[in-house]
Structures are given as C-alpha cells and as structure tokens.
C-alpha cells in the first residue's frame, strides 16, 4: 500500500474536517467540524499550509494529517501546538509517527526562531481514551502535563439567577470587545498554559463560526467597567451526534480582585437561562481539572457533571 505525503492545500479543508471527525468518532466522541471552520481558524492564527501542515494520502483520500499552531508570547511561555490524527483503518502503518515527527520538527523551528525570552514548549492534546496517540507523544519526549474535562448539564431545571450588590450582568457588546479581551488576559494570568490573546485572535474567536454573542454576557461594576465575562458558542451540526441541542460556555473569566463574590455563578446562571429560553437542551463547559480558582467545584455545584476528558502533553524546546 503506497501513500503520498505532502502539505495540505487550500482545497483540502473539507478533507481535513472529515478526517478529524472520523478519528474523533472512533474515540467515542463524535463531532461535526466543517472545512469552513478550519479555513477560518487557519487564516486567523496564521497557519501556513505549505510549512505548517503535513498530510498522508492514499488513493486521493486524506488518511492522516497534522498541523502546527504557533502561539507567540512575550510573557510566561510560548507554545506550538501539534494537532492531528490518522483514520483508524490506516493506523499502525507508520503514518502517525511520520507526520507527527514532521509536525514536531516544524514546531521546534518556529519556537527556536522566536526572539521571545520566555520558555518555549511543544504541546499536544488528545482524548484520554486515545492511548495510541499518547504513546506516540511520549516516544517523542513529550510528557503528560495536565488533564482537562468537558462537563455538561441539562437545562430542565436551572438555578435561579443570582443578584450581587454592585455587579450587573449585561448583554455582550461587540463594541467593547477589546476591553473584554484585556479582562480575559488579566483574568487568566494565573491559569496553567494560558498566554495573552492578540486582538486579531480574540476578534476571530468571538465573532467567527459558532459565536453566539446574543447568549454571552459581561459583568460590570458600578462604574460600568467589565470585571467578568462569559462567551458562548453553538455548533448545531453536532446536535444529532450528541443527542441534543448544546450550548458551550466557551470562555469565562473574572478579574482576580473581583473573585470570591459569586460573579462566575451570576454569569453562568444568566447564560443557562438564556440557553433555555433559546430552545437549547444542554450546556457544556471545558475546565482544567486543577484550575486554581476552584472552577471545577463551582461548576459541579451548578449541576454540571463530568462528561469526557483530554490530556495535554508537552516538552520544553531548547534554544537553537
């Protein structure tokens, strides 16, 4: 059996989406990503198809692929993610090892070319059920660093909205997007693996495919300054695979000096009511299992329960 190895081209986005959907379903986690989503993501974060993607083709079908996402940073640390998969029936043929090695090499080149003084890491993420991928990462010198969990709850009986003196929950205003980005970056300074988001990245993330600003909120203080936020996303294509209509709490944060007052609870309860009023059936959120703010316990207290888990591996890259 012969394979062609080459970078992805601008007409390969649908093939990449199909590949990753098949691979995720094989791990018991069906998803319906689209080529348009990958096109938007790659263009917004500067993925160079010729240099940052690696594909394996058999009979003109994409059967394996990796791609590299460089997250530049001047603070804390700098990362290159290596994402990818191989279709199950083509595994154990050396395809994953080859394209992953190519991806790691590209990530190392990007990091070593950076002039940022912070530590630099190659990073991956996979479902906890994917033991073959984890073995591949560990053979390449990456080690488990963190565990993340998707939590979910139904919207049949949602908690009553919470009122906090001196804090109002208001609809997301796109005109205040940059203020919200600054709050996000400050709120996540003590979160593992987080680096500041650029204006371009944040704009694409909050206004692109899946964005539901009509289901998103700001928490503002008496001076009308944003002190917390909740950003929602929605992917209707996933509904039939997941067995219900899901909304995602994609990102939520509170400024450190405003924590401990219930603002996150206030934001989440507002979102849950908005989701239900929109005819949705489930809410989901992704959380760091060791989140320093106690978020995991908070979400459980609001009726969320563990659904599925991913594992992050990483390895520090030495200077060139």
C-alpha positions as a Python dict, from the first residue, in 0.01 Angstrom:
ca = {
    (1, 'X'): (0, 0, 0),
    (2, 'X'): (150, 332, -108),
    (3, 'X'): (100, 679, 39),
    (4, 'X'): (168, 1031, -80),
    (5, 'X'): (299, 1272, 182),
    (6, 'X'): (251, 1642, 114),
    (7, 'X'): (127, 1962, 281),
    (8, 'X'): (-241, 2046, 273),
    (9, 'X'): (-368, 2285, 7),
    (10, 'X'): (-643, 2544, 19),
    (11, 'X'): (-891, 2297, -128),
    (12, 'X'): (-821, 2034, 141),
    (13, 'X'): (-1009, 2186, 435),
    (14, 'X'): (-1314, 1964, 390),
    (15, 'X'): (-1090, 1657, 372),
    (16, 'X'): (-918, 1763, 697),
    (17, 'X'): (-1254, 1809, 871),
    (18, 'X'): (-1374, 1467, 752),
    (19, 'X'): (-1053, 1303, 875),
    (20, 'X'): (-1067, 1458, 1222),
    (21, 'X'): (-1439, 1386, 1257),
    (22, 'X'): (-1382, 1017, 1176),
    (23, 'X'): (-1088, 995, 1416),
    (24, 'X'): (-1279, 1163, 1700),
    (25, 'X'): (-1582, 940, 1649),
    (26, 'X'): (-1353, 637, 1672),
    (27, 'X'): (-1261, 750, 2024),
    (28, 'X'): (-1628, 770, 2117),
    (29, 'X'): (-1653, 1147, 2084),
    (30, 'X'): (-1847, 1232, 1766),
    (31, 'X'): (-1817, 1583, 1628),
    (32, 'X'): (-1916, 1752, 1301),
    (33, 'X'): (-1643, 2004, 1227),
    (34, 'X'): (-1650, 2167, 884),
    (35, 'X'): (-1388, 2273, 636),
    (36, 'X'): (-1507, 2631, 674),
    (37, 'X'): (-1421, 2621, 1044),
    (38, 'X'): (-1064, 2511, 973),
    (39, 'X'): (-1024, 2766, 695),
    (40, 'X'): (-1134, 3045, 928),
    (41, 'X'): (-913, 2920, 1212),
    (42, 'X'): (-602, 2878, 997),
    (43, 'X'): (-640, 3221, 839),
    (44, 'X'): (-700, 3394, 1173),
    (45, 'X'): (-398, 3246, 1352),
    (46, 'X'): (-156, 3236, 1060),
    (47, 'X'): (-121, 2865, 983),
    (48, 'X'): (94, 2844, 669),
    (49, 'X'): (-34, 2542, 478),
    (50, 'X'): (296, 2486, 297),
    (51, 'X'): (509, 2494, 612),
    (52, 'X'): (277, 2404, 899),
    (53, 'X'): (63, 2117, 767),
    (54, 'X'): (151, 1758, 683),
    (55, 'X'): (-83, 1513, 513),
    (56, 'X'): (-80, 1146, 416),
    (57, 'X'): (-289, 1049, 114),
    (58, 'X'): (-398, 710, -19),
    (59, 'X'): (-589, 687, -347),
    (60, 'X'): (-650, 1063, -327),
    (61, 'X'): (-805, 1031, 21),
    (62, 'X'): (-658, 1214, 319),
    (63, 'X'): (-594, 938, 574),
    (64, 'X'): (-365, 1122, 818),
    (65, 'X'): (-273, 1483, 892),
    (66, 'X'): (-104, 1708, 1143),
    (67, 'X'): (-96, 2085, 1164),
    (68, 'X'): (101, 2327, 1378),
    (69, 'X'): (-37, 2632, 1560),
    (70, 'X'): (218, 2882, 1690),
    (71, 'X'): (105, 3091, 1988),
    (72, 'X'): (357, 3373, 2013),
    (73, 'X'): (407, 3528, 2356),
    (74, 'X'): (640, 3762, 2539),
    (75, 'X'): (509, 3659, 2883),
    (76, 'X'): (510, 3334, 3084),
    (77, 'X'): (581, 3091, 2799),
    (78, 'X'): (546, 3041, 2425),
    (79, 'X'): (389, 2737, 2262),
    (80, 'X'): (344, 2548, 1940),
    (81, 'X'): (54, 2306, 1931),
    (82, 'X'): (76, 1997, 1711),
    (83, 'X'): (-271, 1866, 1630),
    (84, 'X'): (-369, 1576, 1407),
    (85, 'X'): (-494, 1222, 1362),
    (86, 'X'): (-490, 913, 1143),
    (87, 'X'): (-805, 735, 1026),
    (88, 'X'): (-838, 412, 1230),
    (89, 'X'): (-803, 163, 943),
    (90, 'X'): (-473, 325, 841),
    (91, 'X'): (-312, 321, 1184),
    (92, 'X'): (-13, 104, 1281),
    (93, 'X'): (150, 168, 942),
    (94, 'X'): (396, 437, 1050),
    (95, 'X'): (184, 723, 915),
    (96, 'X'): (120, 885, 1251),
    (97, 'X'): (484, 859, 1352),
    (98, 'X'): (599, 1026, 1030),
    (99, 'X'): (354, 1316, 1016),
    (100, 'X'): (379, 1379, 1391),
    (101, 'X'): (758, 1392, 1366),
    (102, 'X'): (723, 1641, 1081),
    (103, 'X'): (485, 1849, 1292),
    (104, 'X'): (715, 1849, 1595),
    (105, 'X'): (1012, 1948, 1378),
    (106, 'X'): (813, 2239, 1234),
    (107, 'X'): (706, 2345, 1583),
    (108, 'X'): (1065, 2338, 1705),
    (109, 'X'): (1178, 2552, 1411),
    (110, 'X'): (912, 2812, 1484),
    (111, 'X'): (997, 2826, 1853),
    (112, 'X'): (1372, 2836, 1801),
    (113, 'X'): (1331, 3122, 1553),
    (114, 'X'): (1140, 3327, 1810),
    (115, 'X'): (1325, 3606, 1991),
    (116, 'X'): (1095, 3593, 2293),
    (117, 'X'): (1292, 3529, 2615),
    (118, 'X'): (1027, 3307, 2778),
    (119, 'X'): (1042, 2924, 2798),
    (120, 'X'): (910, 2752, 2487),
    (121, 'X'): (708, 2430, 2460),
    (122, 'X'): (574, 2189, 2201),
    (123, 'X'): (225, 2094, 2316),
    (124, 'X'): (-38, 1838, 2214),
    (125, 'X'): (-385, 1742, 2332),
    (126, 'X'): (-586, 1425, 2282),
    (127, 'X'): (-878, 1234, 2425),
    (128, 'X'): (-785, 1037, 2735),
    (129, 'X'): (-917, 727, 2557),
    (130, 'X'): (-655, 759, 2280),
    (131, 'X'): (-373, 553, 2430),
    (132, 'X'): (-201, 507, 2092),
    (133, 'X'): (-163, 883, 2045),
    (134, 'X'): (-28, 923, 2398),
    (135, 'X'): (233, 654, 2335),
    (136, 'X'): (336, 838, 2018),
    (137, 'X'): (375, 1165, 2208),
    (138, 'X'): (575, 1006, 2485),
    (139, 'X'): (810, 836, 2239),
    (140, 'X'): (879, 1186, 2104),
    (141, 'X'): (977, 1303, 2451),
    (142, 'X'): (652, 1478, 2547),
    (143, 'X'): (512, 1411, 2892),
    (144, 'X'): (162, 1437, 3041),
    (145, 'X'): (128, 1784, 3189),
    (146, 'X'): (-240, 1850, 3255),
    (147, 'X'): (-587, 1699, 3236),
    (148, 'X'): (-894, 1884, 3114),
    (149, 'X'): (-1258, 1778, 3138),
    (150, 'X'): (-1574, 1860, 2948),
    (151, 'X'): (-1865, 1897, 3187),
    (152, 'X'): (-2232, 1917, 3093),
    (153, 'X'): (-2579, 1956, 3239),
    (154, 'X'): (-2933, 1960, 3106),
    (155, 'X'): (-3145, 2273, 3106),
    (156, 'X'): (-3461, 2126, 3253),
    (157, 'X'): (-3425, 2280, 3597),
    (158, 'X'): (-3171, 2563, 3600),
    (159, 'X'): (-3064, 2757, 3912),
    (160, 'X'): (-3235, 3086, 3986),
    (161, 'X'): (-3048, 3397, 3864),
    (162, 'X'): (-2813, 3539, 4126),
    (163, 'X'): (-2808, 3906, 4224),
    (164, 'X'): (-2486, 4058, 4360),
    (165, 'X'): (-2472, 4407, 4505),
    (166, 'X'): (-2260, 4636, 4290),
    (167, 'X'): (-2242, 4400, 3992),
    (168, 'X'): (-2474, 4395, 3692),
    (169, 'X'): (-2498, 4133, 3418),
    (170, 'X'): (-2541, 4296, 3077),
    (171, 'X'): (-2552, 4158, 2722),
    (172, 'X'): (-2223, 4126, 2535),
    (173, 'X'): (-2147, 4441, 2337),
    (174, 'X'): (-1914, 4384, 2042),
    (175, 'X'): (-1808, 4748, 2063),
    (176, 'X'): (-1641, 4657, 2394),
    (177, 'X'): (-1461, 4353, 2254),
    (178, 'X'): (-1114, 4489, 2318),
    (179, 'X'): (-1200, 4577, 2677),
    (180, 'X'): (-1328, 4221, 2720),
    (181, 'X'): (-1003, 4086, 2571),
    (182, 'X'): (-797, 4282, 2823),
    (183, 'X'): (-1011, 4144, 3106),
    (184, 'X'): (-969, 3792, 2967),
    (185, 'X'): (-591, 3825, 2951),
    (186, 'X'): (-572, 3959, 3307),
    (187, 'X'): (-816, 3700, 3443),
    (188, 'X'): (-612, 3414, 3301),
    (189, 'X'): (-269, 3525, 3421),
    (190, 'X'): (-273, 3257, 3693),
    (191, 'X'): (-421, 2982, 3472),
    (192, 'X'): (-193, 2700, 3363),
    (193, 'X'): (-83, 2712, 3000),
    (194, 'X'): (-259, 3038, 2921),
    (195, 'X'): (-96, 3322, 2729),
    (196, 'X'): (-242, 3661, 2631),
    (197, 'X'): (-467, 3660, 2324),
    (198, 'X'): (-390, 3909, 2048),
    (199, 'X'): (-658, 4144, 1921),
    (200, 'X'): (-680, 3957, 1590),
    (201, 'X'): (-709, 3616, 1756),
    (202, 'X'): (-971, 3737, 2003),
    (203, 'X'): (-1175, 3910, 1733),
    (204, 'X'): (-1181, 3598, 1518),
    (205, 'X'): (-1264, 3378, 1815),
    (206, 'X'): (-1552, 3590, 1944),
    (207, 'X'): (-1710, 3679, 1609),
    (208, 'X'): (-1634, 3373, 1395),
    (209, 'X'): (-1812, 3047, 1327),
    (210, 'X'): (-2005, 2921, 1629),
    (211, 'X'): (-2002, 3255, 1810),
    (212, 'X'): (-2325, 3339, 1996),
    (213, 'X'): (-2278, 3688, 2133),
    (214, 'X'): (-2655, 3700, 2188),
    (215, 'X'): (-2601, 3431, 2453),
    (216, 'X'): (-2289, 3596, 2600),
    (217, 'X'): (-2258, 3841, 2888),
    (218, 'X'): (-2044, 4094, 3073),
    (219, 'X'): (-2038, 4151, 3448),
    (220, 'X'): (-1987, 4523, 3511),
    (221, 'X'): (-1913, 4720, 3828),
    (222, 'X'): (-2084, 5045, 3940),
    (223, 'X'): (-1850, 5239, 3709),
    (224, 'X'): (-1966, 5022, 3414),
    (225, 'X'): (-1622, 4859, 3386),
    (226, 'X'): (-1610, 4495, 3279),
    (227, 'X'): (-1495, 4278, 3570),
    (228, 'X'): (-1609, 3942, 3433),
    (229, 'X'): (-1742, 3791, 3113),
    (230, 'X'): (-1894, 3475, 2967),
    (231, 'X'): (-1863, 3395, 2597),
    (232, 'X'): (-2088, 3132, 2439),
    (233, 'X'): (-2061, 2922, 2125),
    (234, 'X'): (-2304, 2692, 1950),
    (235, 'X'): (-2246, 2421, 1688),
    (236, 'X'): (-2582, 2296, 1555),
    (237, 'X'): (-2413, 2039, 1330),
    (238, 'X'): (-2316, 1846, 1644),
    (239, 'X'): (-2669, 1816, 1781),
    (240, 'X'): (-2770, 1493, 1608),
    (241, 'X'): (-2441, 1331, 1709),
    (242, 'X'): (-2468, 1438, 2072),
    (243, 'X'): (-2837, 1364, 2107),
    (244, 'X'): (-2949, 1715, 2194),
    (245, 'X'): (-2908, 2088, 2136),
    (246, 'X'): (-2591, 2205, 2309),
    (247, 'X'): (-2457, 2548, 2400),
    (248, 'X'): (-2095, 2585, 2509),
    (249, 'X'): (-1963, 2818, 2776),
    (250, 'X'): (-1653, 2867, 2564),
    (251, 'X'): (-1472, 3111, 2790),
    (252, 'X'): (-1548, 3261, 3129),
    (253, 'X'): (-1330, 3478, 3349),
    (254, 'X'): (-1334, 3718, 3644),
    (255, 'X'): (-1067, 3970, 3738),
    (256, 'X'): (-867, 3841, 4034),
    (257, 'X'): (-964, 4130, 4262),
    (258, 'X'): (-1333, 4059, 4198),
    (259, 'X'): (-1325, 3686, 4268),
    (260, 'X'): (-1499, 3533, 4566),
    (261, 'X'): (-1816, 3739, 4521),
    (262, 'X'): (-2014, 3492, 4311),
    (263, 'X'): (-1968, 3668, 3977),
    (264, 'X'): (-1895, 3344, 3790),
    (265, 'X'): (-2212, 3193, 3935),
    (266, 'X'): (-2402, 3506, 3836),
    (267, 'X'): (-2273, 3483, 3478),
    (268, 'X'): (-2339, 3110, 3443),
    (269, 'X'): (-2693, 3125, 3575),
    (270, 'X'): (-2767, 3412, 3335),
    (271, 'X'): (-2629, 3203, 3050),
    (272, 'X'): (-2823, 2891, 3148),
    (273, 'X'): (-3149, 3084, 3143),
    (274, 'X'): (-3060, 3239, 2807),
    (275, 'X'): (-2976, 2897, 2662),
    (276, 'X'): (-3305, 2750, 2781),
    (277, 'X'): (-3503, 3048, 2652),
    (278, 'X'): (-3336, 2995, 2313),
    (279, 'X'): (-3474, 2641, 2299),
    (280, 'X'): (-3148, 2465, 2382),
    (281, 'X'): (-3132, 2149, 2591),
    (282, 'X'): (-2780, 2116, 2733),
    (283, 'X'): (-2494, 2337, 2846),
    (284, 'X'): (-2131, 2227, 2834),
    (285, 'X'): (-1801, 2372, 2952),
    (286, 'X'): (-1435, 2270, 2941),
    (287, 'X'): (-1231, 2307, 3260),
    (288, 'X'): (-877, 2249, 3381),
    (289, 'X'): (-902, 1973, 3640),
    (290, 'X'): (-659, 2171, 3860),
    (291, 'X'): (-799, 2519, 3794),
    (292, 'X'): (-663, 2749, 4068),
    (293, 'X'): (-992, 2940, 4107),
    (294, 'X'): (-1191, 2636, 4219),
    (295, 'X'): (-1393, 2646, 3897),
    (296, 'X'): (-1438, 2269, 3884),
    (297, 'X'): (-1617, 2264, 4220),
    (298, 'X'): (-1823, 2567, 4121),
    (299, 'X'): (-1950, 2404, 3803),
    (300, 'X'): (-2040, 2086, 3989),
    (301, 'X'): (-2237, 2293, 4242),
    (302, 'X'): (-2433, 2436, 3947),
    (303, 'X'): (-2534, 2093, 3824),
    (304, 'X'): (-2256, 2017, 3576),
    (305, 'X'): (-2107, 1667, 3577),
    (306, 'X'): (-1803, 1507, 3415),
    (307, 'X'): (-1857, 1402, 3055),
    (308, 'X'): (-1519, 1332, 2891),
    (309, 'X'): (-1151, 1416, 2938),
    (310, 'X'): (-847, 1519, 2739),
    (311, 'X'): (-477, 1500, 2823),
    (312, 'X'): (-219, 1767, 2742),
    (313, 'X'): (139, 1658, 2676),
    (314, 'X'): (429, 1897, 2633),
    (315, 'X'): (807, 1922, 2607),
    (316, 'X'): (1030, 2223, 2650),
    (317, 'X'): (1232, 2320, 2345),
    (318, 'X'): (1594, 2416, 2395),
    (319, 'X'): (1741, 2727, 2237),
    (320, 'X'): (1881, 2681, 1887),
}
